[in-house]
Each structure stands twice: as structure tokens, then as C-alpha cells.
Amino acid sequence: MLAGAQWQCENKHSYDRAKAGYVNLLLANQKRSPEPGDSKEMIAARRAFLEAGHYQPLVNALAELIREHHFKPTLALFDAGCGEGYYLGKLVTLLSEPELAINAAGSDISKAAIEKAAKKYPHCQFAIASNFNLPVLNESQDVVLQVFAPGSAEETHRILTDGGLWLHVSPAEEHLAQLKAALYESPQQHSVDAELPTGFEEIKSTRLQFHFCLPELQIRRDLLLMTPYNWSVAEDALDSVLASMSEVGADFSVRVLRKCPKSEE
């Protein structure tokens, strides 16, 4: 609950809201480093790349899935591992209509990411928090979004309403294949986890593939920097890797999981 410039939990603990509009709920014993999560440089690169619209087909697909499977006049939407807020902010824009009241929020372990998210998307609520300890009330969310972020099926199940949706996005087999081919002699395909978490049923599983062109060197650098592959590039190989990225393929695995009502579990 928001009371003035503080958030209060059900146990009456108070947390100050930063000037940018977010709240820091990441406890010291939940940190493995002084500044966990993605760095400011990685966050800036991701924002530049995403704002250029290269992953817009994914955002469109997620919005369509919510329209297809959510029928209530209100929508509590939570992005677990929201980064700098791109997907949450874009979904609110795409889904906004007079007959749908949206309450959107997200959390991430990276302070740099949440600071950017809160400043750009003031109509959403943001917190610095772990996906393994989400700062959300039990059974309060209609849709939980998780894009390329580690997380806890138990926590997602806890915060979803009965019948609520979990939109889980992960890299599919050929995601960024051109980049991997430039880095490794024998690049490995991504493996997609098809395991069904306890308490959920899968109502849709789809694969989204598309290509995009990156004519400018800087946007190629941004894509590389926002991926784990950045750590695999030797300095003397950087130019050749960037040269291979003029056209890149995206390949996403998108699963829609429904929380089973208690009577069905």
C-alpha cells in the first residue's frame, strides 16, 4: 500500500519511494554483489536496441495473447524481471482501451534498470526485487510476464489469481544464430524447457521467428552488449563479429500457462 512517499507491507514495514518513483525491496542478504543484475552499460544498450523496434513483433504477439485469453474488464499485469521496462510499457500502450482498466507493475534485481523504467514509464509501478521473492500479494495478478529472466514457478503461482496467465518467453533453437556462428566453431542450439510446472496447465505454446536488419554499427554493438555473448568476444575478433550482424534472426519460444483453480490442482 502506498502511503505518501512510502510503501507499507501487510506487516506494517515501511519502504521509502525514490524520487524516480520506484521502491527498493532487495534486502542485503539477497544480494550476491554490491550492484546485482545488469550494469548501466548493458541497460543503456538494451534500451537503445529495443526502442529501435527490432523486437516489436514479440510485443505484438504478447499483446494478442493477452487479448485472446484475458476476458475481465480489469487487468493486473506484472513483469517479473522487467529490465528497463520496455515490454511492460509497450504492452500497456497496446492494450489500453476505455473498457479495460490496467494496473501495471514490474520488478528487477538491477537498480540501474529500475531507475530507467520508473523514469520512462511513470504510469507503471516498479520495485527493485528478486524474482525469487516477488514483492506482490498472494493471488493478486491476472497476468505475469517473464521475458528472458530467471524466476520461480512457485512465486509466479503464488501471485497469480486462479485462472491467471503466465506468459513465459525464452530463446528458441535458432535465436541469434548468426551471432553465435560468428563466435563459435560449433555453436549449440538453445534448448527449450517444455516441463510443465506444478499447478499450471499449458494452454498455448508457439514459436515466433523473424529477421531484422542492423545497418548501423552502433546498434550492432548495442545488441551484442545486451546479450551474454558479449563476454565471449575477444577484442581482436570484435570487428569481424560486428560485421556478421548486418542481418540477424530472432527465435522466441512463447508459452502461455494457466494457473489451475484450486479445485483442479
TIPA-806641 format. One record per residue (C-alpha): residue number from 1; residue in three letters; chain; x, y, z. Coordinates in pm, 1 decimal, decimal comma, always signed. Example, Ala and Ser with C-alpha at 12.3 -4.5 7.8 and 13.67 -1.06 7.14 Angstrom:
<sites>
> 1 / Ala / A / +1230,0 / -450,0 / +780,0
> 2 / Ser / A / +1367,0 / -106,0 / +714,0
</sites>
This chain:
<sites>
> 1 / Met / A / +0,0 / +0,0 / +0,0
> 2 / Leu / A / +129,3 / +345,8 / -90,9
> 3 / Ala / A / +109,8 / +597,8 / +191,9
> 4 / Gly / A / +255,5 / +934,6 / +93,6
> 5 / Ala / A / +615,2 / +874,3 / -14,3
> 6 / Gln / A / +633,1 / +529,2 / +146,7
> 7 / Trp / A / +514,0 / +181,1 / +64,7
> 8 / Gln / A / +384,2 / -30,2 / +351,4
> 9 / Cys / A / +350,7 / -407,0 / +355,9
> 10 / Glu / A / +82,2 / -603,0 / +539,0
> 11 / Asn / A / +321,9 / -635,8 / +834,4
> 12 / Lys / A / +341,3 / -253,5 / +860,3
> 13 / His / A / +700,7 / -233,8 / +741,4
> 14 / Ser / A / +769,1 / +91,3 / +550,7
> 15 / Tyr / A / +989,8 / +143,7 / +244,9
> 16 / Asp / A / +1076,4 / +484,5 / +103,8
> 17 / Arg / A / +994,1 / +560,5 / -257,0
> 18 / Ala / A / +1283,4 / +707,9 / -455,8
> 19 / Lys / A / +1243,0 / +1038,4 / -637,4
> 20 / Ala / A / +1224,1 / +849,0 / -966,3
> 21 / Gly / A / +915,1 / +667,6 / -835,1
> 22 / Tyr / A / +1043,0 / +318,1 / -756,8
> 23 / Val / A / +1097,3 / +136,6 / -427,3
> 24 / Asn / A / +1399,6 / -74,3 / -329,9
> 25 / Leu / A / +1288,8 / -402,3 / -172,0
> 26 / Leu / A / +1606,6 / -602,3 / -230,9
> 27 / Leu / A / +1743,5 / -698,9 / +109,0
> 28 / Ala / A / +2116,1 / -711,9 / +172,3
> 29 / Asn / A / +2107,8 / -1088,8 / +226,9
> 30 / Gln / A / +1953,3 / -1131,9 / -120,1
> 31 / Lys / A / +2249,7 / -969,3 / -295,7
> 32 / Arg / A / +2544,1 / -1165,4 / -432,3
> 33 / Ser / A / +2728,8 / -845,3 / -528,0
> 34 / Pro / A / +2708,9 / -474,9 / -434,6
> 35 / Glu / A / +2520,5 / -398,0 / -760,1
> 36 / Pro / A / +2345,4 / -717,2 / -873,7
> 37 / Gly / A / +2184,0 / -757,9 / -1213,6
> 38 / Asp / A / +2268,5 / -592,8 / -1543,0
> 39 / Ser / A / +2503,6 / -293,9 / -1545,8
> 40 / Lys / A / +2418,8 / +59,9 / -1655,4
> 41 / Glu / A / +2604,3 / -1,3 / -1982,6
> 42 / Met / A / +2406,1 / -316,6 / -2059,4
> 43 / Ile / A / +2077,6 / -148,4 / -1968,1
> 44 / Ala / A / +2152,9 / +151,1 / -2191,3
> 45 / Ala / A / +2236,7 / -81,2 / -2481,2
> 46 / Arg / A / +1916,4 / -280,8 / -2431,8
> 47 / Arg / A / +1702,2 / +31,1 / -2423,8
> 48 / Ala / A / +1860,1 / +166,1 / -2743,2
> 49 / Phe / A / +1811,6 / -165,0 / -2923,9
> 50 / Leu / A / +1455,2 / -228,1 / -2807,9
> 51 / Glu / A / +1339,9 / +128,3 / -2861,0
> 52 / Ala / A / +1456,9 / +96,7 / -3222,6
> 53 / Gly / A / +1168,9 / -151,1 / -3264,4
> 54 / His / A / +1359,0 / -465,2 / -3358,5
> 55 / Tyr / A / +1160,5 / -684,4 / -3115,4
> 56 / Gln / A / +823,4 / -517,8 / -3185,6
> 57 / Pro / A / +681,9 / -844,6 / -3333,2
> 58 / Leu / A / +731,7 / -1008,0 / -2993,2
> 59 / Val / A / +548,0 / -726,3 / -2814,3
> 60 / Asn / A / +262,8 / -750,3 / -3065,7
> 61 / Ala / A / +238,8 / -1125,8 / -3014,8
> 62 / Leu / A / +228,1 / -1090,3 / -2635,1
> 63 / Ala / A / -46,6 / -828,2 / -2655,7
> 64 / Glu / A / -251,6 / -1053,8 / -2883,2
> 65 / Leu / A / -213,5 / -1348,4 / -2645,3
> 66 / Ile / A / -342,0 / -1138,5 / -2355,4
> 67 / Arg / A / -640,2 / -1023,5 / -2562,7
> 68 / Glu / A / -707,1 / -1383,2 / -2663,0
> 69 / His / A / -707,4 / -1529,9 / -2313,5
> 70 / His / A / -795,8 / -1248,7 / -2067,9
> 71 / Phe / A / -1161,2 / -1150,2 / -2056,4
> 72 / Lys / A / -1210,2 / -943,1 / -1739,9
> 73 / Pro / A / -1265,8 / -564,2 / -1750,0
> 74 / Thr / A / -962,4 / -516,2 / -1526,5
> 75 / Leu / A / -605,9 / -634,1 / -1582,9
> 76 / Ala / A / -339,2 / -661,7 / -1313,5
> 77 / Leu / A / -21,2 / -709,8 / -1516,7
> 78 / Phe / A / +315,8 / -785,1 / -1356,6
> 79 / Asp / A / +651,4 / -813,3 / -1534,4
> 80 / Ala / A / +889,0 / -1034,6 / -1335,8
> 81 / Gly / A / +1241,2 / -935,5 / -1438,8
> 82 / Cys / A / +1121,7 / -627,0 / -1624,8
> 83 / Gly / A / +1463,5 / -476,6 / -1701,8
> 84 / Glu / A / +1426,6 / -114,9 / -1814,6
> 85 / Gly / A / +1051,3 / -161,0 / -1859,3
> 86 / Tyr / A / +1022,4 / -185,9 / -2238,2
> 87 / Tyr / A / +783,8 / -481,3 / -2261,7
> 88 / Leu / A / +559,2 / -365,5 / -1978,0
> 89 / Gly / A / +538,9 / -9,9 / -2107,0
> 90 / Lys / A / +465,7 / -116,6 / -2464,1
> 91 / Leu / A / +201,3 / -368,2 / -2356,5
> 92 / Val / A / +15,6 / -105,6 / -2154,1
> 93 / Thr / A / +7,4 / +116,5 / -2463,4
> 94 / Leu / A / -108,2 / -162,2 / -2694,8
> 95 / Leu / A / -375,3 / -292,9 / -2456,7
> 96 / Ser / A / -512,5 / +41,6 / -2340,4
> 97 / Glu / A / -877,7 / +94,8 / -2426,3
> 98 / Pro / A / -1166,8 / +262,0 / -2241,3
> 99 / Glu / A / -1326,7 / -63,2 / -2128,9
> 100 / Leu / A / -1008,9 / -212,6 / -1979,1
> 101 / Ala / A / -857,9 / -81,3 / -1654,2
> 102 / Ile / A / -489,5 / -176,4 / -1635,9
> 103 / Asn / A / -273,8 / -183,2 / -1323,6
> 104 / Ala / A / +83,9 / -248,6 / -1440,1
> 105 / Ala / A / +391,5 / -314,4 / -1228,7
> 106 / Gly / A / +731,2 / -476,3 / -1259,4
> 107 / Ser / A / +1042,2 / -566,4 / -1066,8
> 108 / Asp / A / +1405,5 / -638,7 / -1143,1
> 109 / Ile / A / +1717,7 / -706,9 / -942,5
> 110 / Ser / A / +1909,9 / -433,3 / -1125,9
> 111 / Lys / A / +1889,4 / -86,5 / -972,2
> 112 / Ala / A / +2010,0 / +71,0 / -1298,2
> 113 / Ala / A / +1727,7 / -98,6 / -1487,8
> 114 / Ile / A / +1454,2 / +2,0 / -1244,7
> 115 / Glu / A / +1571,5 / +363,1 / -1234,5
> 116 / Lys / A / +1535,2 / +383,1 / -1614,4
> 117 / Ala / A / +1199,5 / +203,4 / -1608,1
> 118 / Ala / A / +1048,1 / +430,0 / -1343,5
> 119 / Lys / A / +1158,0 / +748,3 / -1519,6
> 120 / Lys / A / +1026,7 / +648,5 / -1863,5
> 121 / Tyr / A / +703,3 / +475,0 / -1756,6
> 122 / Pro / A / +559,7 / +674,1 / -1462,2
> 123 / His / A / +215,6 / +517,7 / -1520,2
> 124 / Cys / A / +359,2 / +181,7 / -1403,3
> 125 / Gln / A / +489,1 / +83,3 / -1059,7
> 126 / Phe / A / +841,6 / -54,9 / -1019,8
> 127 / Ala / A / +1047,7 / -216,5 / -745,6
> 128 / Ile / A / +1399,9 / -347,9 / -709,2
> 129 / Ala / A / +1341,8 / -706,5 / -602,6
> 130 / Ser / A / +1433,1 / -1066,4 / -676,7
> 131 / Asn / A / +1212,3 / -1290,5 / -891,5
> 132 / Phe / A / +1254,7 / -1549,0 / -617,5
> 133 / Asn / A / +1092,3 / -1317,2 / -363,0
> 134 / Leu / A / +840,9 / -1108,5 / -555,4
> 135 / Pro / A / +700,8 / -802,6 / -370,9
> 136 / Val / A / +344,3 / -888,1 / -465,3
> 137 / Leu / A / +38,4 / -1000,8 / -267,8
> 138 / Asn / A / -90,1 / -1355,1 / -298,2
> 139 / Glu / A / -336,6 / -1415,9 / -581,7
> 140 / Ser / A / -334,7 / -1051,9 / -691,9
> 141 / Gln / A / -216,8 / -1064,9 / -1055,9
> 142 / Asp / A / -410,9 / -1162,2 / -1367,0
> 143 / Val / A / -107,8 / -1191,4 / -1595,9
> 144 / Val / A / +259,6 / -1240,5 / -1512,3
> 145 / Leu / A / +509,7 / -1170,4 / -1788,6
> 146 / Gln / A / +857,6 / -1322,4 / -1782,9
> 147 / Val / A / +1088,4 / -1246,7 / -2077,1
> 148 / Phe / A / +1438,0 / -1397,6 / -2075,7
> 149 / Ala / A / +1452,9 / -1375,4 / -1697,6
> 150 / Pro / A / +1522,2 / -1643,8 / -1436,9
> 151 / Gly / A / +1243,8 / -1696,3 / -1190,5
> 152 / Ser / A / +1044,6 / -1916,7 / -961,1
> 153 / Ala / A / +738,9 / -2110,5 / -1071,6
> 154 / Glu / A / +629,6 / -2123,3 / -707,8
> 155 / Glu / A / +643,1 / -1743,8 / -673,4
> 156 / Thr / A / +457,2 / -1694,0 / -1001,2
> 157 / His / A / +190,7 / -1940,8 / -889,6
> 158 / Arg / A / +159,8 / -1761,0 / -556,5
> 159 / Ile / A / +88,6 / -1417,2 / -700,5
> 160 / Leu / A / -145,6 / -1524,1 / -981,6
> 161 / Thr / A / -520,9 / -1533,0 / -939,6
> 162 / Asp / A / -698,3 / -1863,1 / -1006,6
> 163 / Gly / A / -704,4 / -1896,6 / -1383,5
> 164 / Gly / A / -436,4 / -1628,1 / -1417,8
> 165 / Leu / A / -189,1 / -1639,7 / -1705,6
> 166 / Trp / A / +187,8 / -1679,2 / -1707,3
> 167 / Leu / A / +344,7 / -1560,6 / -2033,6
> 168 / His / A / +691,0 / -1713,6 / -2041,6
> 169 / Val / A / +934,0 / -1613,9 / -2318,2
> 170 / Ser / A / +1269,7 / -1784,4 / -2372,3
> 171 / Pro / A / +1515,7 / -1816,7 / -2661,2
> 172 / Ala / A / +1425,1 / -2092,4 / -2906,9
> 173 / Glu / A / +1668,3 / -2307,4 / -3104,3
> 174 / Glu / A / +1783,1 / -2052,9 / -3365,3
> 175 / His / A / +1778,1 / -1732,3 / -3162,4
> 176 / Leu / A / +2061,3 / -1500,4 / -3276,9
> 177 / Ala / A / +2212,0 / -1788,1 / -3475,7
> 178 / Gln / A / +2420,7 / -1553,8 / -3693,2
> 179 / Leu / A / +2584,8 / -1404,2 / -3387,3
> 180 / Lys / A / +2661,9 / -1745,2 / -3238,0
> 181 / Ala / A / +2806,3 / -1867,5 / -3569,2
> 182 / Ala / A / +3049,8 / -1575,9 / -3568,3
> 183 / Leu / A / +3161,8 / -1657,2 / -3215,2
> 184 / Tyr / A / +3188,9 / -2035,0 / -3201,8
> 185 / Glu / A / +3322,1 / -2305,7 / -3433,3
> 186 / Ser / A / +3038,1 / -2537,6 / -3335,3
> 187 / Pro / A / +2756,5 / -2320,8 / -3197,9
> 188 / Gln / A / +2499,8 / -2500,7 / -2985,8
> 189 / Gln / A / +2128,4 / -2452,2 / -3031,8
> 190 / His / A / +1925,7 / -2325,2 / -2741,2
> 191 / Ser / A / +1733,3 / -2595,8 / -2560,4
> 192 / Val / A / +1371,0 / -2512,0 / -2476,2
> 193 / Asp / A / +1236,9 / -2631,6 / -2142,3
> 194 / Ala / A / +896,4 / -2788,3 / -2202,5
> 195 / Glu / A / +843,8 / -2905,7 / -1844,2
> 196 / Leu / A / +503,8 / -2815,5 / -1701,3
> 197 / Pro / A / +536,9 / -2654,3 / -1356,6
> 198 / Thr / A / +316,6 / -2784,8 / -1078,0
> 199 / Gly / A / -17,1 / -2605,7 / -1053,7
> 200 / Phe / A / -25,0 / -2492,0 / -1416,9
> 201 / Glu / A / -170,1 / -2611,8 / -1743,6
> 202 / Glu / A / -31,1 / -2512,9 / -2081,7
> 203 / Ile / A / -297,7 / -2352,4 / -2297,5
> 204 / Lys / A / -70,8 / -2242,6 / -2581,4
> 205 / Ser / A / +286,2 / -2287,0 / -2696,6
> 206 / Thr / A / +415,2 / -2107,0 / -3001,7
> 207 / Arg / A / +741,6 / -2025,4 / -3174,4
> 208 / Leu / A / +795,4 / -1675,2 / -3310,8
> 209 / Gln / A / +1067,2 / -1625,0 / -3572,8
> 210 / Phe / A / +1162,0 / -1315,6 / -3769,6
> 211 / His / A / +1469,2 / -1138,1 / -3911,2
> 212 / Phe / A / +1577,7 / -778,3 / -3873,3
> 213 / Cys / A / +1847,5 / -568,0 / -4040,4
> 214 / Leu / A / +2109,6 / -374,2 / -3845,2
> 215 / Pro / A / +2274,9 / -137,6 / -4093,4
> 216 / Glu / A / +2440,8 / +80,1 / -3828,8
> 217 / Leu / A / +2746,4 / -32,5 / -3637,1
> 218 / Gln / A / +2625,2 / +117,4 / -3307,0
> 219 / Ile / A / +2300,4 / -81,0 / -3299,3
> 220 / Arg / A / +2501,6 / -398,5 / -3360,5
> 221 / Arg / A / +2718,5 / -306,0 / -3063,6
> 222 / Asp / A / +2403,2 / -249,2 / -2856,6
> 223 / Leu / A / +2265,3 / -593,9 / -2943,4
> 224 / Leu / A / +2593,8 / -762,7 / -2861,1
> 225 / Leu / A / +2630,7 / -575,5 / -2533,4
> 226 / Met / A / +2282,1 / -667,7 / -2412,1
> 227 / Thr / A / +2348,7 / -1041,3 / -2455,5
> 228 / Pro / A / +2567,3 / -1283,5 / -2257,8
> 229 / Tyr / A / +2769,1 / -1335,3 / -2578,3
> 230 / Asn / A / +2943,2 / -1004,2 / -2515,4
> 231 / Trp / A / +3166,5 / -1180,1 / -2264,0
> 232 / Ser / A / +3276,1 / -1431,9 / -2529,0
> 233 / Val / A / +3414,3 / -1181,4 / -2781,0
> 234 / Ala / A / +3790,6 / -1142,4 / -2789,5
> 235 / Glu / A / +3899,5 / -784,5 / -2858,5
> 236 / Asp / A / +4077,8 / -879,7 / -3180,9
> 237 / Ala / A / +3762,5 / -1057,6 / -3307,4
> 238 / Leu / A / +3515,3 / -777,6 / -3234,4
> 239 / Asp / A / +3523,0 / -620,7 / -3581,0
> 240 / Ser / A / +3453,5 / -949,4 / -3758,9
> 241 / Val / A / +3171,6 / -1035,2 / -3518,2
> 242 / Leu / A / +3005,1 / -699,1 / -3569,6
> 243 / Ala / A / +3044,6 / -735,1 / -3947,6
> 244 / Ser / A / +2846,8 / -1061,2 / -3935,5
> 245 / Met / A / +2548,7 / -890,1 / -3768,9
> 246 / Ser / A / +2405,6 / -692,7 / -4061,2
> 247 / Glu / A / +2103,6 / -924,9 / -4058,0
> 248 / Val / A / +2008,6 / -1128,8 / -3752,1
> 249 / Gly / A / +1732,1 / -1377,4 / -3678,2
> 250 / Ala / A / +1519,8 / -1377,7 / -3365,2
> 251 / Asp / A / +1363,8 / -1703,1 / -3249,5
> 252 / Phe / A / +1141,2 / -1699,0 / -2941,7
> 253 / Ser / A / +961,1 / -1975,0 / -2755,3
> 254 / Val / A / +640,5 / -1832,1 / -2606,7
> 255 / Arg / A / +436,0 / -2036,7 / -2361,2
> 256 / Val / A / +102,2 / -1940,3 / -2212,2
> 257 / Leu / A / +46,6 / -2122,9 / -1883,6
> 258 / Arg / A / -275,1 / -2101,5 / -1685,7
> 259 / Lys / A / -284,5 / -2133,1 / -1308,6
> 260 / Cys / A / -521,1 / -2415,6 / -1229,0
> 261 / Pro / A / -807,2 / -2326,1 / -995,5
> 262 / Lys / A / -769,9 / -2488,9 / -654,3
> 263 / Ser / A / -1046,9 / -2734,7 / -737,1
> 264 / Glu / A / -839,3 / -2865,8 / -1032,5
> 265 / Glu / A / -498,6 / -2894,2 / -862,8
</sites>
